[in-house]
């Protein structure tokens, strides 16, 4: 595991239940603002039994990004909905209602 991945996992562990953040914001918080794809890569390589709440990281529109792995997008949405996150008809969550600001 890389130092970057460890920083990503530590940041994502701080996201409260029922809140979301985007890949680029996580990258910025860990000191690598142009590494949104690296955040996605790190999260996609977590083991199944992880304590990192990867499902709380979405794209900049507040939507779940398409996954190549079968059923992951549906699983992510279901977990978020159980936490109280709501999606509109376009599949986007409201940043005003559900976005996480680690500084505020």
C-alpha positions in Angstrom: 0.0 0.0 0.0 1.3 3.4 -0.9 1.6 6.5 1.3 -0.9 8.2 -1.0 -3.5 5.4 -0.5 -3.0 5.5 3.3 -3.7 9.3 3.2 -6.8 8.7 1.1 -8.1 6.0 3.5 -7.5 8.1 6.5 -9.4 11.0 4.9 -12.3 8.9 3.8 -12.6 7.3 7.3 -13.4 10.9 8.6 -16.5 11.3 6.4 -19.6 11.1 8.6 -22.5 8.8 8.0 -25.0 10.3 5.6 -22.5 12.6 4.0 -20.7 12.6 0.7 -17.5 14.1 -0.8 -16.1 13.9 -4.4 -12.9 12.3 -5.6 -11.2 15.7 -6.3 -12.0 17.0 -2.9 -10.4 14.0 -1.2 -7.4 14.4 -3.5 -7.1 18.1 -2.4 -7.5 17.2 1.3 -4.6 14.7 1.1 -2.4 17.3 -0.6 -2.5 16.1 -4.2 -5.3 18.2 -5.7 -4.9 16.8 -9.3 -5.1 13.2 -8.2 -8.9 12.5 -8.3 -8.3 9.4 -10.5 -5.7 8.2 -8.0 -8.3 8.5 -5.3 -10.7 6.3 -7.3 -7.9 3.8 -8.0 -7.0 3.6 -4.3 -10.7 3.1 -3.3 -11.3 0.5 -6.0 -8.5 -1.7 -4.5 -9.8 -1.9 -1.0 -10.6 -5.4 0.4 -14.2 -6.4 0.8 -14.0 -6.3 4.6 -12.5 -2.8 4.8 -13.4 -0.2 7.5 -13.0 2.6 4.9 -16.5 3.9 3.9 -15.6 4.1 0.2 -19.3 4.5 -0.7 -19.3 8.1 0.6 -17.1 9.2 -2.3 -19.0 10.2 -5.4 -18.2 12.2 -8.5 -18.4 16.0 -8.7 -22.0 16.0 -9.8 -23.0 14.0 -6.6 -23.6 10.9 -8.7 -22.1 7.4 -8.4 -19.5 6.8 -11.0 -19.9 3.8 -13.3 -18.0 0.8 -12.1 -16.6 -2.0 -14.2 -17.2 -4.4 -11.3 -20.7 -6.0 -11.4 -23.2 -4.5 -9.0 -20.8 -2.1 -7.2 -22.7 1.1 -8.3 -26.0 -0.4 -7.1 -24.5 -1.5 -3.8 -23.0 2.0 -3.3 -26.3 3.7 -3.9 -28.1 1.3 -1.6 -25.7 1.9 1.3 -25.9 5.7 0.8 -29.7 5.5 0.8 -29.6 3.5 4.0 -27.5 6.3 5.5 -30.2 8.8 4.5 -28.6 10.2 1.3 -31.3 10.9 -1.3 -30.8 11.0 -5.1 -32.8 13.0 -7.6 -34.2 11.5 -10.9 -30.8 12.1 -12.6 -29.1 10.0 -9.9 -27.4 13.0 -8.2 -27.3 13.8 -4.5 -27.6 17.4 -3.3 -24.2 18.9 -2.2 -26.1 21.4 -0.1 -27.9 18.7 1.9 -25.4 15.8 1.9 -22.0 17.3 1.1 -19.3 17.0 3.7 -17.1 20.0 4.5 -14.2 18.9 6.7 -13.5 22.5 7.6 -17.0 23.5 8.7 
